[in-house]
C-alpha cells in the first residue's frame, strides 16, 4: 500500500482547506503590516516636530510674511547719502608757455596787413583776435597782438581739448593747448573761448628738457600697447642709427646706472622740480651714479644690439614726483 492506509487517508477536502487557511493567514499578516505603516505615516504627518524644527518653521514664517508699507519705511529707512568727494583735476604738465600778448596802438596809416607784418602773424589772426570789422582798425585804438598766428575758438557741447587739437593742430597735446591758454586743467565747457595756435607755429616752450637723440625718430608713443611685448609703453621709443649719441635731456644728477633681468642697460637722471628722466636700452654708458651732467652731455649711445622694439632704439620716459609724464608734452622731437 502507499504512505497512508485506507483508514489513515485524510478526509476529503482536507488539503484544499489547509491551503485556504495558509492564504488567509498571509492576507491577515499583510493587511496588519499595511495598517501599521499607514498609522506611522499618519503619526508623522500630524504630530508636531521637535522644538528646533518648529522654531525654524516659525522663523521662516516671520521672514516671508508681507510687511506693511508704512512699517517697512520705518524699519528700513535708508542711510543718508554721503556726498561724493569732488574729483580733483590733474595738474597741467607741459613745457609750453602761456600765450604772450602785446598791446599795440593803431596809427593813422596802419592796416590789418601792415600790423600783422610788423609782428610776424597773419592779418586774419589780428582781425579775429580783436573782433575787428573790415580791413582797418580805428586809429588810436589799442589792440592785442598774440605772439603767433592762430584761431579763437568757442567751445561747443561735447568738445574736449583732445578733440580740438586733433581737428585744428595735431602737433599739440591737450595739455599743451591748456598751457597756451593759461588753464589749470584740461576741463572745458560749452561757451569757453580758447586760442588755438596755427599748425607750424613757433610756440614758446620751457627749454628744461631737450630730445635725448638728435635726428632720432619717435617710433612708439606713450600709452601704446604691444601684443608681442604684452606691455604699454611708458614713454617714447626713439630709433636712430647704431652709434648715435644719447644725450642728457636736462641738467641733473645721475642716480642709477644698471641692467635689468632682461639685460637691458638703463640710466636714471634726476633734475630740478622732482623730474626724473629714464633712459632704457643704452649701450656703453659713459656716466656713473653720482655724476653731475648738463643738458646735451653724452651719456651713452644707441647700439646695434638694442632691438627690443624691432630696431636700434632707446626707451625714454619722464616722471615728476613719481607720476609718469608724456615726454611729448615736454619736448618737441
RODO-2510 file (C-alpha; in nm, 4 decimals, decimal comma):
residues 333
     n   res          X          Y          Z
     1     x     0,0000     0,0000     0,0000
     2     x     0,1038     0,3671    -0,0231
     3     x     0,2045     0,6026     0,2501
     4     x    -0,1385     0,6040     0,4139
     5     x    -0,3606     0,3063     0,4852
     6     x    -0,7217     0,3344     0,3909
     7     x    -0,8190     0,4323     0,7437
     8     x    -0,5352     0,6855     0,7635
     9     x    -0,6349     0,8700     0,4483
    10     x    -0,7142     1,2427     0,5189
    11     x    -1,0734     1,3449     0,4905
    12     x    -1,1949     1,4644     0,1590
    13     x    -1,1144     1,8370     0,1044
    14     x    -0,8513     1,8437     0,3748
    15     x    -0,5717     1,9656     0,1504
    16     x    -0,7883     2,2412    -0,0018
    17     x    -0,8917     2,3686     0,3440
    18     x    -0,5308     2,3646     0,4581
    19     x    -0,4142     2,5719     0,1590
    20     x    -0,7001     2,8138     0,2057
    21     x    -0,6053     2,8583     0,5735
    22     x    -0,2477     2,9430     0,4804
    23     x    -0,3632     3,2056     0,2304
    24     x    -0,5895     3,3599     0,4876
    25     x    -0,3089     3,3877     0,7402
    26     x    -0,0841     3,5562     0,4835
    27     x    -0,3527     3,8074     0,3884
    28     x    -0,4174     3,8943     0,7522
    29     x    -0,0463     3,9444     0,8157
    30     x    -0,0079     4,1637     0,5066
    31     x    -0,3072     4,3749     0,5994
    32     x    -0,1699     4,4153     0,9507
    33     x     0,1679     4,5357     0,8223
    34     x    -0,0019     4,7752     0,5810
    35     x    -0,2192     4,9222     0,8560
    36     x     0,0854     4,9634     1,0781
    37     x     0,2688     5,1605     0,8043
    38     x    -0,0336     5,3794     0,7468
    39     x    -0,0552     5,4511     1,1190
    40     x     0,3140     5,5513     1,1276
    41     x     0,2716     5,7862     0,8303
    42     x    -0,0337     5,9494     0,9819
    43     x     0,1542     5,9937     1,3090
    44     x     0,4466     6,1636     1,1392
    45     x     0,2195     6,3920     0,9394
    46     x     0,0074     6,5186     1,2258
    47     x     0,2435     6,5073     1,5217
    48     x     0,4413     6,8384     1,5931
    49     x     0,8088     6,8268     1,5044
    50     x     1,0869     6,8719     1,7512
    51     x     1,1492     7,2125     1,9045
    52     x     1,4326     7,3086     1,6686
    53     x     1,2253     7,2335     1,3556
    54     x     0,9249     7,4183     1,4957
    55     x     1,1406     7,7215     1,5749
    56     x     1,2840     7,7209     1,2237
    57     x     0,9342     7,6968     1,0739
    58     x     0,8165     7,9879     1,2868
    59     x     1,1190     8,1975     1,1917
    60     x     1,0633     8,1293     0,8222
    61     x     0,7016     8,2346     0,8536
    62     x     0,8021     8,5665     1,0094
    63     x     1,0552     8,6412     0,7316
    64     x     0,8211     8,5606     0,4459
    65     x     0,5198     8,7374     0,5947
    66     x     0,4414     9,0568     0,3993
    67     x     0,5415     9,3775     0,5814
    68     x     0,3060     9,6768     0,5637
    69     x     0,4467     9,9630     0,3577
    70     x     0,4456    10,2104     0,6485
    71     x     0,6244     9,9670     0,8790
    72     x     0,8825     9,8894     0,6118
    73     x     0,9509    10,2582     0,5669
    74     x     1,0282    10,2938     0,9370
    75     x     1,2266     9,9749     0,9795
    76     x     1,4261    10,0022     0,6579
    77     x     1,4930    10,3755     0,6445
    78     x     1,7862    10,4244     0,4043
    79     x     2,1043    10,5765     0,5370
    80     x     2,1655    10,9374     0,4500
    81     x     2,3600    10,9658     0,1251
    82     x     2,7214    11,0671     0,1755
    83     x     2,8143    11,3440    -0,0698
    84     x     3,0744    11,2255    -0,3204
    85     x     3,4137    11,3858    -0,2860
    86     x     3,4690    11,6300    -0,5721
    87     x     3,7203    11,4996    -0,8218
    88     x     4,0479    11,6888    -0,8271
    89     x     4,1626    11,7642    -1,1815
    90     x     4,5144    11,6503    -1,2678
    91     x     4,7622    11,9389    -1,2947
    92     x     4,8672    12,0532    -1,6398
    93     x     5,2056    11,9150    -1,7417
    94     x     5,3513    12,0873    -2,0462
    95     x     5,6671    12,2754    -2,1383
    96     x     5,4554    12,5133    -2,3497
    97     x     5,4485    12,8651    -2,2061
    98     x     5,1243    13,0662    -2,1805
    99     x     5,0435    13,2782    -2,4833
   100     x     5,2212    13,6117    -2,4719
   101     x     5,0101    13,9098    -2,5794
   102     x     5,1386    14,2535    -2,6798
   103     x     4,9272    14,5697    -2,6772
   104     x     4,9565    14,7972    -2,9793
   105     x     4,8086    15,1402    -3,0524
   106     x     4,6828    15,1694    -3,4079
   107     x     4,8225    15,4636    -3,6095
   108     x     4,6565    15,6515    -3,8948
   109     x     4,8495    15,4649    -4,1617
   110     x     4,8003    15,1157    -4,0186
   111     x     4,6053    14,8421    -4,1881
   112     x     4,5486    14,4927    -4,0534
   113     x     4,8021    14,3617    -4,3042
   114     x     5,0705    14,6127    -4,2066
   115     x     5,0165    14,5408    -3,8360
   116     x     5,0341    14,1664    -3,8977
   117     x     5,3608    14,2023    -4,0878
   118     x     5,5134    14,4013    -3,8021
   119     x     5,4511    14,1159    -3,5624
   120     x     5,5025    13,8214    -3,7970
   121     x     5,1496    13,6846    -3,7775
   122     x     4,8538    13,6714    -4,0166
   123     x     4,6115    13,9569    -4,0701
   124     x     4,3281    13,7104    -4,0046
   125     x     4,4693    13,6469    -3,6568
   126     x     4,4817    14,0206    -3,5787
   127     x     4,1274    14,0691    -3,7067
   128     x     3,9762    13,7689    -3,5278
   129     x     4,1639    13,8201    -3,2016
   130     x     4,0295    14,1768    -3,1748
   131     x     3,6867    14,1254    -3,3387
   132     x     3,7616    14,3930    -3,5997
   133     x     3,5205    14,4521    -3,8878
   134     x     3,6648    14,5455    -4,2253
   135     x     4,0314    14,5724    -4,3215
   136     x     4,1365    14,8594    -4,0982
   137     x     4,1330    14,9230    -3,7240
   138     x     4,0266    15,2587    -3,5841
   139     x     4,3339    15,4829    -3,5360
   140     x     4,4138    15,5368    -3,1698
   141     x     4,2562    15,2039    -3,0725
   142     x     4,4651    14,9746    -2,8536
   143     x     4,4547    14,6235    -2,9909
   144     x     4,6002    14,2965    -2,8631
   145     x     4,8551    14,1023    -3,0659
   146     x     4,9215    13,7322    -2,9871
   147     x     5,2806    13,6140    -3,0281
   148     x     5,1913    13,3708    -3,3070
   149     x     4,9104    13,3097    -3,5529
   150     x     4,6056    13,1154    -3,4501
   151     x     4,2293    13,0953    -3,4191
   152     x     3,9881    13,1996    -3,1468
   153     x     3,7509    12,9093    -3,0907
   154     x     3,4265    12,8973    -2,8940
   155     x     3,3858    12,5588    -2,7245
   156     x     3,0782    12,3589    -2,8299
   157     x     2,8866    12,0989    -2,6312
   158     x     3,0807    11,7738    -2,6312
   159     x     3,4176    11,9306    -2,7186
   160     x     3,7325    11,8318    -2,5337
   161     x     4,0786    11,9802    -2,5682
   162     x     4,1916    11,6485    -2,7153
   163     x     3,9244    11,6557    -2,9870
   164     x     4,0032    12,0205    -3,0626
   165     x     4,3767    11,9689    -3,1142
   166     x     4,3052    11,6641    -3,3304
   167     x     4,0890    11,8801    -3,5562
   168     x     4,2937    12,2019    -3,5604
   169     x     4,6554    12,1313    -3,4637
   170     x     4,7668    11,7702    -3,4030
   171     x     5,1186    11,8977    -3,3260
   172     x     4,9888    11,9886    -2,9806
   173     x     4,8519    11,7819    -2,6945
   174     x     4,5535    11,8659    -2,4749
   175     x     4,7985    11,9703    -2,2027
   176     x     4,9811    12,1973    -2,4472
   177     x     4,6584    12,3706    -2,5508
   178     x     4,5591    12,4166    -2,1871
   179     x     4,9024    12,5638    -2,1112
   180     x     4,8808    12,8049    -2,4074
   181     x     4,5559    12,9411    -2,2664
   182     x     4,6817    12,9538    -1,9072
   183     x     4,4323    12,6921    -1,7864
   184     x     4,4869    12,4934    -1,4675
   185     x     4,3042    12,1880    -1,6027
   186     x     4,2066    12,0288    -1,9347
   187     x     3,8386    12,0520    -1,8377
   188     x     3,6395    12,2921    -2,0579
   189     x     3,2706    12,3729    -2,1037
   190     x     3,0500    12,4977    -2,3824
   191     x     3,0860    12,8717    -2,4342
   192     x     3,4509    12,8930    -2,3261
   193     x     3,6763    13,0770    -2,5698
   194     x     4,0236    12,9407    -2,6315
   195     x     4,3085    13,0336    -2,8631
   196     x     4,4363    12,7574    -3,0911
   197     x     4,7873    12,8133    -3,2312
   198     x     4,8116    12,7635    -3,6066
   199     x     4,9780    12,4477    -3,7337
   200     x     5,3546    12,5022    -3,7538
   201     x     5,3567    12,7968    -3,5116
   202     x     5,6858    12,8682    -3,3363
   203     x     5,5436    12,8068    -2,9901
   204     x     5,7498    12,9121    -2,6896
   205     x     5,8491    12,6200    -2,4703
   206     x     6,0421    12,5864    -2,1480
   207     x     6,3830    12,4545    -2,2509
   208     x     6,4372    12,2486    -1,9335
   209     x     6,4213    11,9325    -2,1487
   210     x     6,5510    11,8564    -2,4960
   211     x     6,5446    11,5461    -2,7129
   212     x     6,7977    11,2868    -2,5927
   213     x     6,8696    11,1786    -2,9512
   214     x     6,9474    11,4317    -3,2227
   215     x     6,7868    11,3351    -3,5525
   216     x     6,6127    11,0431    -3,3802
   217     x     6,2663    10,9273    -3,4838
   218     x     5,9855    10,8519    -3,2377
   219     x     5,8530    10,5083    -3,3389
   220     x     5,6464    10,4312    -3,0277
   221     x     5,4347    10,6767    -2,8300
   222     x     5,3304    10,6807    -2,4641
   223     x     5,0336    10,4568    -2,3880
   224     x     5,0639    10,2365    -2,6967
   225     x     5,0056     9,8665    -2,6265
   226     x     5,2063     9,5944    -2,7946
   227     x     5,0745     9,2400    -2,8186
   228     x     5,4163     9,0872    -2,8806
   229     x     5,5571     9,2544    -2,5673
   230     x     5,2351     9,2382    -2,3622
   231     x     5,3125     9,5843    -2,2277
   232     x     5,2209     9,9515    -2,2535
   233     x     5,4940    10,1997    -2,3429
   234     x     5,5608    10,4337    -2,0505
   235     x     5,7361    10,6985    -2,2559
   236     x     5,8572    10,7246    -2,6149
   237     x     6,0760    10,4906    -2,8147
   238     x     6,3332    10,6808    -3,0221
   239     x     6,5077    10,4995    -3,3053
   240     x     6,8378    10,6043    -3,4634
   241     x     7,1440    10,4645    -3,6362
   242     x     7,3673    10,2452    -3,4145
   243     x     7,6456    10,4560    -3,2686
   244     x     7,4275    10,7677    -3,2401
   245     x     7,4994    10,9553    -2,9158
   246     x     7,2384    10,9546    -2,6390
   247     x     7,2318    11,2933    -2,4641
   248     x     7,1132    11,4009    -2,1236
   249     x     6,7759    11,5678    -2,1820
   250     x     6,8297    11,8083    -1,8915
   251     x     7,0742    11,9229    -1,6282
   252     x     7,0799    11,6856    -1,3348
   253     x     7,2448    11,4183    -1,1250
   254     x     7,2855    11,0544    -1,2257
   255     x     7,1020    10,8449    -0,9673
   256     x     7,1387    10,4950    -1,1111
   257     x     7,3157    10,3099    -1,3869
   258     x     7,2241     9,9430    -1,4133
   259     x     7,0881     9,6474    -1,6056
   260     x     6,7526     9,4700    -1,5912
   261     x     6,6992     9,0934    -1,5720
   262     x     6,6473     9,1065    -1,9487
   263     x     6,9981     9,2563    -1,9830
   264     x     6,8668     9,5981    -2,0845
   265     x     7,1014     9,8747    -1,9656
   266     x     6,9499    10,1914    -1,8244
   267     x     7,0434    10,5316    -1,6806
   268     x     6,8292    10,7386    -1,4418
   269     x     6,8932    11,1121    -1,4073
   270     x     6,7214    11,3395    -1,1551
   271     x     6,6820    11,7102    -1,2278
   272     x     6,5146    12,0157    -1,0722
   273     x     6,1496    12,0218    -0,9638
   274     x     6,1460    11,6453    -0,8861
   275     x     6,1775    11,5496    -1,2535
   276     x     6,3385    11,2146    -1,3289
   277     x     6,4453    11,1081    -1,6794
   278     x     6,4865    10,7388    -1,7548
   279     x     6,6891    10,6063    -2,0491
   280     x     6,6485    10,2341    -2,1307
   281     x     6,8463    10,0188    -2,3790
   282     x     7,1594    10,2324    -2,3541
   283     x     7,4806    10,0870    -2,4946
   284     x     7,8199    10,1767    -2,3453
   285     x     7,7050    10,4048    -2,0579
   286     x     7,9539    10,6894    -2,0131
   287     x     7,8337    10,8067    -1,6708
   288     x     7,8107    10,6538    -1,3232
   289     x     7,5948    10,7106    -1,0162
   290     x     7,6618    11,0479    -0,8548
   291     x     7,7857    11,2209    -1,1704
   292     x     7,6535    11,5693    -1,2475
   293     x     7,5505    11,6197    -1,6091
   294     x     7,4425    11,9136    -1,8214
   295     x     7,1746    11,9167    -2,0863
   296     x     7,3295    11,7826    -2,4056
   297     x     7,6042    11,5829    -2,2317
   298     x     7,6734    11,2469    -2,3970
   299     x     7,5728    10,9688    -2,1550
   300     x     7,5863    10,6666    -2,3872
   301     x     7,4933    10,5536    -2,7342
   302     x     7,2444    10,3561    -2,9341
   303     x     7,3870    10,0146    -3,0162
   304     x     7,3168     9,7538    -3,2794
   305     x     7,2057     9,5115    -3,0062
   306     x     6,9361     9,7496    -2,8763
   307     x     6,6482     9,5979    -3,0769
   308     x     6,3884     9,5397    -2,8063
   309     x     6,1327     9,7230    -3,0235
   310     x     6,2489     9,5740    -3,3534
   311     x     6,5235     9,8205    -3,4441
   312     x     6,8088    10,0095    -3,2722
   313     x     6,6360    10,2462    -3,0301
   314     x     6,6047    10,3661    -2,6698
   315     x     6,3007    10,3933    -2,4457
   316     x     6,2899    10,7415    -2,2903
   317     x     6,0484    10,8421    -2,0127
   318     x     5,9953    11,1307    -1,7722
   319     x     5,8235    11,1404    -1,4342
   320     x     5,7657    11,4093    -1,1747
   321     x     5,7278    11,3120    -0,8120
   322     x     5,6712    10,9514    -0,9209
   323     x     5,3948    11,0433    -1,1696
   324     x     5,4556    10,9449    -1,5324
   325     x     5,4534    11,2306    -1,7864
   326     x     5,4261    11,2127    -2,1618
   327     x     5,7690    11,3265    -2,2925
   328     x     5,5939    11,4731    -2,5966
   329     x     5,4285    11,7254    -2,3613
   330     x     5,7765    11,8429    -2,2635
   331     x     5,9871    11,8087    -2,5772
   332     x     5,9499    11,8712    -2,9496
   333     x     6,1048    11,5623    -3,1100
***
